[in-house]
Amino acid sequence: MIRYAVIFLVIALVAALLGFGGLAGMAASIAKILFFVFLVLAAISFLVNLTRGGGSTLP
């Protein structure tokens, strides 16, 4: 998911350099949404791992 956020961020930066304001704004907003979704999912995964007491069990 973070990969898609970075891809849309790069698209937004390239579009902004070329002067496509609407496309750059849309790609930047998509990148921002995907980044926050990634942060929420990472936090949920971290909390679930803490509550289950899961740790890596290396031999």
N, C-alpha and C positions, 0 to 999 in steps of 0.2 A: 504494500500500500504506500509506503514511503517512496518507493520507486516511482509510482505514478505522480505523486506530489512533486517530485523533483523534475519529472518529465514536463509536467504542465508549467512549472516555474521556468524552465528553460524556454519553452514555447512562448511564454509571456514576455520574457526578456528579449528574445529574437524579434517577436512581433513589435515590441515597443521600439526597438532600434530601427525597424523598417518603417515605422510610422502607422501601423495598423492599431489604432487606439481601442476600437471595440473588441477586436480579437485578443489584444493584450490584456484588457481588463477582464474578459471572460476567462481566459486561461489562468490568470492570476487568482481569480476568485475560486476556480476549481482546485487549484493547487493549495490554496489556503484551507478549503473545506476538507480536502483529503488529508492534509497535514494534521488538522485537529481530530479527525476521525482516527488517524493512526495513533495520536497521543492518548485518546480515550481508550482504544483497544489495548495499547501497551500498559496503561495503568490498571485496567481490569485484569489483564493477564498477570501482572505483578501481584495484585491483591489476591487473586485466586490461588496463586502459587504460595503466598504467605499463609493463607487460611488453611490450605490443605497440608501444610507442612512439607511440601514437596521440596526436595533438594536433589542435587545430582548424586546418584549412588554409583560412584566409580568403584570398580573392584580393586 
